[in-house]
Amino acid sequence: QVQLVESGGCSVQPGDSFRLSCAASGSIFIIYAFGWYRQAPGKHREIFSTISGSGTTNYGGTTNYADSVKDRFTNSRDNAKNTVYLQMNSLKPEDTAVYYCNAELLFGDNGDIRGIDNDFWGQGTQVTVSS
């Protein structure tokens, strides 16, 4: 059984900074990638950042960002802890959303591999940016 647990959200003012984390645990053999998604009220869930996991070339760490967060958000990871961090700087009201982490990984059961799946999600955490 695999679980992704996100840290708590926040309610901040425009221009503030905040950091989210997402820890994966359970029967995990290899993590290929983490993704960060967000869903604003009345909108679809959208991906805005990814980071490759330790199961990829050079032990991962390659990041990608949507234009909406580029140069403001930074995605990083601690392979030993199976944890990713999202540092959010210069927050804007349009960043208000529920934030979700997602992982694509090789999982197992009773010490044996079972499959590769990308349908592992954190519980979601609210980020509100308002003056």
C-alpha positions, 0 to 999 in steps of 0.5 A, a space after each residue: 500500500 502506497 500513501 502520499 501525505 501532504 503538509 498543511 496548507 496556508 492562508 497568506 498575503 500576496 507576495 508571501 512565501 510558503 513551502 509544501 511537502 509531500 512524503 511517499 511511503 509504503 511498498 515503493 521500489 522506484 519513484 519515477 516522478 512527482 508532479 504537483 497539481 492544483 485546482 482552483 474553484 470552478 476550474 479543472 485540476 492542472 499540472 504545474 510542476 514535475 520533478 524526476 525521481 531517483 529511478 531516472 537518469 542521474 538519480 532524478 531531480 530534473 524539474 519542469 514548470 508551467 509558465 504561470 509559476 516559473 521563476 516563483 516556485 521551486 520543486 525539490 526532493 529528498 530521495 532518502 525520504 521519498 519526499 518532495 518540497 514545493 517552495 512558493 515565492 511571490 504568491 499571487 491571488 491567482 495561486 489560490 487553489 487546492 494543491 495535490 501531489 502525484 507520483 508515478 512509481 513501481 510499487 510492490 506487495 509482500 516484498 515483490 513488485 506488483 506494477 507501475 502506476 501514476 495514480 497515487 495522490 496526496 490528500 490535497 491541501 488548501 493554499 489561499 492568497 488574499 489581502 
